[in-house]
Amino acid sequence: MSDSKQSERSVPIGKIKDRRESLLSALELAGGEATTPTLRENGDVPRGSINYHLELLEEWGAIMRVGSEQVGGGEKAVVWAITDEGRDALEEIRERDESPPSASELEGRADLLEARVKRLEATFNKFAYVVNQHEEELDVVDSGELEEFDEELERLNEEVDRLEEEI
């Protein structure tokens, strides 16, 4: 990246260390959006420091708040999204890091993808069940949506398999 391009970007790559990189990776693996509790769990960041790291990433433009979501019986949780600048920063960090990911990092990625696949499968199965139950009433089934879900699940399963092979 040229010096002029680096100076235009507000995300300071040098300040994105393990925990912040982990949060960006968790957001990316979650499909670009996730709640604070999900990021705490999947980003491996302690409860007491997650807001600090998220606020810094937001200040730098790597992530942004996109809403809130009820999680459990408590208060609503902030929903975060990775920005294009955040994706670019994460890509640059990965390119800069010459060492291959450790087995535990790959295992963590595989676990995140596997959890995402399970959530997508549950959503797909629920959607397919409802469509099948009401197919005659609706007299319209958008098989394209079902095929898109099926293709996404297949792609994620392939990614999990690839990561498991790397481990």
Contacts in CASP RR format, 6 or more apart in sequence:
PFRMAT RR
TARGET T0000
AUTHOR 0000-0000-0000
METHOD contacts of the structure
MODEL  1
MSDSKQSERSVPIGKIKDRRESLLSALELAGGEATTPTLRENGDVPRGSI
NYHLELLEEWGAIMRVGSEQVGGGEKAVVWAITDEGRDALEEIRERDESP
PSASELEGRADLLEARVKRLEATFNKFAYVVNQHEEELDVVDSGELEEFD
EELERLNEEVDRLEEEI
1 92 0 8 1.000
6 13 0 8 1.000
9 85 0 8 1.000
9 88 0 8 1.000
9 89 0 8 1.000
10 60 0 8 1.000
10 61 0 8 1.000
10 85 0 8 1.000
11 60 0 8 1.000
11 61 0 8 1.000
11 62 0 8 1.000
11 85 0 8 1.000
11 86 0 8 1.000
11 88 0 8 1.000
11 89 0 8 1.000
12 60 0 8 1.000
13 89 0 8 1.000
13 92 0 8 1.000
13 93 0 8 1.000
13 96 0 8 1.000
15 56 0 8 1.000
15 60 0 8 1.000
16 24 0 8 1.000
16 57 0 8 1.000
16 62 0 8 1.000
16 89 0 8 1.000
16 90 0 8 1.000
16 93 0 8 1.000
19 43 0 8 1.000
19 44 0 8 1.000
19 45 0 8 1.000
19 49 0 8 1.000
19 53 0 8 1.000
20 53 0 8 1.000
20 56 0 8 1.000
20 57 0 8 1.000
20 62 0 8 1.000
21 90 0 8 1.000
21 93 0 8 1.000
22 43 0 8 1.000
22 44 0 8 1.000
22 45 0 8 1.000
23 39 0 8 1.000
23 43 0 8 1.000
23 45 0 8 1.000
23 50 0 8 1.000
23 53 0 8 1.000
23 54 0 8 1.000
23 57 0 8 1.000
23 63 0 8 1.000
24 57 0 8 1.000
24 62 0 8 1.000
24 63 0 8 1.000
24 82 0 8 1.000
24 86 0 8 1.000
24 89 0 8 1.000
24 90 0 8 1.000
25 43 0 8 1.000
25 90 0 8 1.000
25 109 0 8 1.000
26 34 0 8 1.000
26 38 0 8 1.000
26 39 0 8 1.000
26 42 0 8 1.000
26 43 0 8 1.000
26 112 0 8 1.000
27 33 0 8 1.000
27 34 0 8 1.000
27 39 0 8 1.000
27 63 0 8 1.000
27 80 0 8 1.000
27 81 0 8 1.000
27 82 0 8 1.000
28 82 0 8 1.000
28 87 0 8 1.000
28 90 0 8 1.000
29 42 0 8 1.000
29 109 0 8 1.000
29 112 0 8 1.000
29 113 0 8 1.000
29 116 0 8 1.000
30 38 0 8 1.000
30 39 0 8 1.000
30 42 0 8 1.000
30 112 0 8 1.000
30 116 0 8 1.000
31 116 0 8 1.000
32 81 0 8 1.000
32 82 0 8 1.000
33 66 0 8 1.000
33 79 0 8 1.000
33 80 0 8 1.000
33 81 0 8 1.000
33 82 0 8 1.000
34 42 0 8 1.000
34 79 0 8 1.000
34 80 0 8 1.000
35 69 0 8 1.000
35 71 0 8 1.000
35 77 0 8 1.000
35 78 0 8 1.000
35 79 0 8 1.000
35 80 0 8 1.000
36 50 0 8 1.000
36 51 0 8 1.000
36 54 0 8 1.000
36 77 0 8 1.000
36 78 0 8 1.000
36 80 0 8 1.000
37 71 0 8 1.000
37 77 0 8 1.000
39 45 0 8 1.000
39 50 0 8 1.000
39 54 0 8 1.000
39 80 0 8 1.000
40 46 0 8 1.000
40 47 0 8 1.000
40 50 0 8 1.000
42 112 0 8 1.000
42 115 0 8 1.000
45 53 0 8 1.000
54 63 0 8 1.000
54 78 0 8 1.000
54 80 0 8 1.000
57 63 0 8 1.000
57 86 0 8 1.000
58 64 0 8 1.000
58 65 0 8 1.000
58 80 0 8 1.000
60 85 0 8 1.000
61 83 0 8 1.000
61 85 0 8 1.000
61 86 0 8 1.000
62 82 0 8 1.000
62 83 0 8 1.000
62 85 0 8 1.000
62 86 0 8 1.000
62 89 0 8 1.000
63 80 0 8 1.000
63 81 0 8 1.000
63 82 0 8 1.000
63 83 0 8 1.000
63 86 0 8 1.000
64 80 0 8 1.000
64 81 0 8 1.000
64 83 0 8 1.000
65 78 0 8 1.000
65 79 0 8 1.000
65 80 0 8 1.000
65 81 0 8 1.000
66 79 0 8 1.000
66 80 0 8 1.000
66 81 0 8 1.000
67 78 0 8 1.000
67 79 0 8 1.000
68 76 0 8 1.000
68 77 0 8 1.000
68 78 0 8 1.000
68 79 0 8 1.000
69 76 0 8 1.000
69 77 0 8 1.000
69 79 0 8 1.000
70 76 0 8 1.000
70 77 0 8 1.000
71 77 0 8 1.000
82 90 0 8 1.000
101 109 0 8 1.000
101 166 0 8 1.000
103 167 0 8 1.000
106 163 0 8 1.000
106 166 0 8 1.000
106 167 0 8 1.000
107 167 0 8 1.000
109 163 0 8 1.000
110 160 0 8 1.000
110 163 0 8 1.000
110 164 0 8 1.000
110 167 0 8 1.000
113 156 0 8 1.000
113 159 0 8 1.000
113 160 0 8 1.000
113 163 0 8 1.000
114 160 0 8 1.000
116 156 0 8 1.000
117 153 0 8 1.000
117 156 0 8 1.000
117 157 0 8 1.000
117 160 0 8 1.000
120 149 0 8 1.000
120 152 0 8 1.000
120 153 0 8 1.000
120 156 0 8 1.000
121 153 0 8 1.000
123 149 0 8 1.000
124 146 0 8 1.000
124 149 0 8 1.000
124 150 0 8 1.000
124 153 0 8 1.000
127 145 0 8 1.000
127 146 0 8 1.000
127 149 0 8 1.000
128 146 0 8 1.000
131 138 0 8 1.000
131 141 0 8 1.000
131 146 0 8 1.000
135 141 0 8 1.000
END
